[in-house]
Amino acid sequence: MGIVSKGSTCDVEDCEEVAVRSLNTKKVEDAGLRVNSSGKKTALCKKCYKEWKKATKEDRSLERARYDRG
């Protein structure tokens, strides 16, 4: 069982909602979100996950393009 299925809360500062996704802590910090977690994984609620997606949209599309050349 992962941290989300155990019912953890969002690890972003000033957010106490129920987590729906977990991501690598470094990726979340690189996107500009302030994280309370010190582990490898950070739990994100729906709202914070959406913020992360918007902040990393260009990087993720470039990453996909690199692997789709194939």
N, C-alpha and C positions, 0 to 999 in steps of 0.2 A: 504494500500500500504506500502511496506517495503522500507528501505533506498536504496536498489539496484534499484528497479523499478523507483524510483524518480530521478535516474541519478547521484548518488553520485560518488565520486572518491575514489581511494584506500587510506586507512588510514595508510599504512605502510610508514615510513619515506623515503624520496627521491623517492617516486613513485607517479605519477600523472595520471595514467591510469584510465579508467572507471571500476568501480567495477562490478563483476559478482556474488559474493557470500558474505554473511555476517555470521560471526561466533562470538562466545563468546570471548570477549576481553581477558579474562584470559587465555583461551586455546591458543590464538594466541601468547600472550606474553610468555607463558610457552614453546612454540616451538622455541623461540629465535628471533622472528621478532620484530623489534622496531616499536611501534604503536604510532600514534599521537592522537588517540581517547581516551577520558576519560569515555565514556559511556559503557553500557553493551555490545553493539554489535560493531564489527569492520568490515568495508567493505573491501573486498579484490579483486584485479584484478585477471585475469586468471594466470598470472605469479607468483604472490605472493601466491595465493591459491595452486598452484602446489608445491611451496617451503614448505608451511605449511604441505601439504600431505606427502611429502618426510620426513620431520622432525618428523612427528608423526605416521609414518606407523607402527612401532612396537607396540607402545602404543595402537593404534586403533585395531590392530589384537588381542592383548591380551584382550582388552575390549570386542570385539565380541565373543571371545572364552569363556569368562565368562558367557555370556548370551546364548550361543548355546548348553550348556550341556543338557538342557532339557527335 
